[in-house]
Amino acid sequence: MFGDLTPAQSLLIVWVTGSLLAFIVSCLILWLIIRGAVLSALRKHAAEQRELGRDAGHRGPGDPRP
């Protein structure tokens, strides 16, 4: 099947395959970076909310206590 390819055809197949592989790897790396940033922001937000809950004495939004 691939035995009768010219060098130009072989180079084209290698170039397309390499480009596709590089694109997939770069998308995976980008996804990991974004996922890490989002998880970090969520952890920070959760910590801030816990701290606000301690400061407010764990009162709900409709609690009339001063």
N, C-alpha and C positions, 0 to 999 in steps of 0.2 A: 504494500500500500504506500509506504513512504520511501521505498527504494528508488523510485523513478523521479524524485523531486529534484529540481535544479537548486543550486546553491541560493539563488534569490528567493525561491519559494520556501526553502528551509529557514532562511533568515527571517522571512515575513512571519512564518508560523511561530518561531521563537520569540520575535518581537511582540506579536499580538498576545501570546500566552504570558510573557513576562509582564506586559503592561496590565493585563487583566489581573494577574496575581498581585502586582504592586498596588493596584486600585483596591482590591479586596483587603489587603493588609493595612493600607492607609485608612480605610473606612473602619476597620476593627480598632486600630489605634485611636482614631478620633472618637469612636463610641466609648472606649475605655476612659479617655480623658474627660469627656462630658459626664459620663456616669460617676466618675470619682468626684468631680466638682459638685454635682447635684447631691450626692450622698453626704459630702462634707457640709454643704449648706443646710441640708435637712438635719444633720446632727447638731449643728450650731443653733438652728432655729428651735429644735426640741429642748436643748439646754437652756436657751433664753426663756422659753415658755415655762419650763420647770422652775426657773429662778423667779419669774414673775408670779407663778402660783404660790411659791413660798412667801413672797413679799406681801401678797394679797390675803394671806391666811386661807387659801384654798376656797375662796368664795366664788360662787357662780356669777354669771353676768346679771341676773335678776335679783341678787341678794340685797335687801335694803339696809343691811347693817352698815354702820359708819366705818 
